[in-house]
């Protein structure tokens, strides 16, 4: 008699291959949609991401199908379980990633206050030659200057190598003038050059731009840290550096500083003094130490020019303003513009302005400006009102938008870095499990389990940050310190046992029953993150954590100390930045997402408090913070 087929239960139906893989497919599509809309990745890397997700989906399908056959043969459904589990975990991560990407503007808007400058690296070939695109460089000789912008040039060569499939043959030259000569003489087929040195390339070849063509271009974003010193401009004299660079387009592009004005403003005496430093003035460069023209200092970035001028004029710059040819065009327009009486109709090369025959005047202006002292970006719009001599001026603060662009650029890199290792490990050990002998299977499973837990922690950290950023509500109640201690002990029991760690509490509060008015969930999250940090980043056989809670007049004071590895003095100011981890080489095997301390800082600030750190390498770390009552 034929066996009756066992009817599938509801759970089995919900966890069927079709439903699980369909969810993963939808989650992948939504995630890829957000990445595409937000333009977080270059096309090439976006395509790679698509291929990876498709490959994972196909791999899981194969594993589930082969697992089903093995289950019918052996009765063991282990492979099906693992495949479904990975699919569910990956789907959850993709969903969280989609939410995180869509809300990046709000909850990661303050991830950094640093802005960037753009360095453009280009591959030049002779215009009349046969090299028209980067793929044509295969088997060709590339000339490089080996003294300046070395890291950027190396990155550009790496990208060229990736595109042509082999390392290009290169010849080194001591300066850009010799580099241009080599191209013209035919010693090399093309050259790689920092475009900020275009003037040097033109030293012996005035028509360099007209006689060559760019076959490849790479933009490198460099962080620009403030070197100026702010002051109270209503009470103190202050100095403004005004510079003009010889480029069109983005003012962030690195190029020569052809205009250098130093302006001293005395608000008390109502005086303004101004000095112009000619572009060819020979000065000692601040960082490089060599004698060179002041205009060439800007090729190392505006900070180098500012500090060189400070050395040269023995002063301290408080603020700076930077413009270029495009900016000057708009400034002129803002001041009323110029009339052009043209006998012909034509379109300009730069700006694509259409000039009609007869008198032309421009009346509408829209320009982006950056106020360095305020560290804010603005869009200034000037519009001539119809049938009137009046001009409507609007100013819009777009700083948050600009910061969001930086967030979007950094997000994928950071998230990819955090997810890559555990996913790679899971994939590798799943493959190894197929043919692994029984004694090794448990070991491999433990590794997979550990990496799944790491992925879970990453997701939880992302979710915690999202909750913090999108909620201003504090559920403050009378909470027993004993309850806080018990919660920490329970949730961290496994970690404490595995690391042989201990926690010592010192309590000094006015309530005889040791009650404090706090948000229970948030204060435990703060303390758990700090305690966990002290245990994980600890090479002692017996990690010891000391928690101290005292009460002040209007606040509660907390400190969490450990006997861990400590934090280098030059890195302590960065530790509360999101995704930042101290010396990744020393801590790569210790876990963590680089989000824990960022979560702590955000929570403390929600309370109206502040957090600080005292640390010494090899001796441990103490975090001190307070929250308002």
Protein Blocks (a to p, Z undefined) as FASTA:
>chain_A
ZZddddddfklmmmgmklmmmmmmmmmmmmmmmmmmnopacfklmmmmmmmmmmmmmmmm
mmmmmmmmmmmmnopaklmmmmmmmmmmmmmmmmmmmmmmmmmmmmmmmmpacdcddddd
dddddfklmbfbfklmgopacdddfkboklmmmmmmmmmmmmnopacdddddfbfklmmm
mmmnopambdcddfklmmmmmmmmmklmmmpccfbdcddddddddfbdcddfklpccddd
dddddbehjfkbgcddfbccdddddfknopacdddddfklccddfklopacdfklmmmno
jklmmmmmmmmnopadfbdcdddfklmmmmmmmnnpaadddfbdcddfbhpaacdehjdd
dfbdcdddddfklopacdddddddehiabdcdddddfklmmmmmmmmmmmmmmmmmmmmm
mmmmmmmmmmmmmmgcfklmmmmmmmmmmmmmmmmmmmmmmmmmmmmmmpcbdcdddddf
klmmmmmmmmmmmmmmmnopacddddddfblnlpacddfklmmmmmmmmmmmmmmmpcbf
bdcddddddddfkbccdddddfbebpafklmmmmmpghiaehkklmmmngpjhlmmmmmm
mmmmmnopacdddddehiapcddddddZZ
